[in-house]
């Protein structure tokens, strides 16, 4: 069987594909983790609000819970990639479109038109 030069999947292309897939899966795991942290902070805020409003607590514990709820609401825990860029699942479509654009440009540059 005679193979055309364009049909051969070279080691360099395989390594490039492997790196892109490894990078993509790593970014996906980081984005998922950041989204999970954000979801848990929202759950914590809801549970604290329910505890504060639905229970009869002594005044010091009630005040401590209200202060903690205020602290969690004002400064929520979040994972940030940069100081201005929190990590979440919204990064996946942005990075996917960036990757697809990069692949399209690379394919167009490799094509002998």
N, C-alpha and C positions, 0 to 999 in steps of 0.2 A: 504494500500500500504506500503510495507516494503522498506525502503531506506537504501542503503549501506552507510557506513561512508564516503566514498569518494564522494558521490553525494550531501551531505549536504553542503550548502553554509553558513558557520558560520559567526557570527557577526564580528569576527576578520578579516576574509578574506574580508568581505564587506568593513570594515573600511580601510583596506590596499588598496583595489581597489579604494575607494573614494579618498584617499590621493594621490595615483598615478595619477588619473585623474585630481584632483585639481592642483597638481604640474605641470602636463603636460600642462594644459590650461593656467596656469600662465606664464610658460616659453614661450609658444607660443605667448601670448599677449605681453610680454616684447620684444621678438625677432621681432615681427611685428612692434612694436613701434620704435625700433631701426632702422629697415630697412626703415620705413617711414621718419624718421629724415634724414637718409642718402640720400634718394631719393629727399627730399626737398632741401637739400644743393646743390645737383647737378643741380636741376632746378634753384635755385638762381644763381649759377655760370653761367649757360647758359643765363639767362635773363640779368644779369649784363653785360656779354660780348656783347650781342646784343644791349643793350642801349648805351654802350660805343662806339661801332663801327658804329652804324646807326643814331646817333643823333648829332645835332649841339648844343653843350652846351658851356657855358662860361668856361674859363680855370680853375677857382677854383672848380666848380662843376664837371667838367670832371676829374680833378686831384683827387678829393675826391672819385668819383666813381671808378677810377682806383685803388686807395689805398684800398678801401673797397673790391674790387674784388680780389686784391692780398691777403688781410688778410683772406678772405673766402677760397681762394685756398690753402694758406699755412697752416692755422689752421682751418680745417673744424669742424663744430659742430658734435659731435658724442656721443652716449651713450656707456659707457664702463662698463663691468661687473667687470673687473680687470684693472689695468693700462695698461696691454698688450693685453687685449681681448675686442675689440669693439663688441657690441651687434648687431646682424643682423640675417636674415633668414637662413644663413648658419649654425647657431647653432642648428636648428631644426633637421636635419638629424643626426648630431653628438649625440645629446641627445637622439634621438629615438633609435639609434643603441646601445647606452649605456644602455638604459632602457630594450630593448629586450634582450641584453646579460645578464643583471641582472635577468630578469624573467626566462630565460632559466637555468641559474645556480641555482636559487632558486627552480625551479621545479625539477631539477636533484637531488638536495640535499634532497628534501622532498620525492622523490620516493624511495621506499624500494626495491632497486635492490640488 
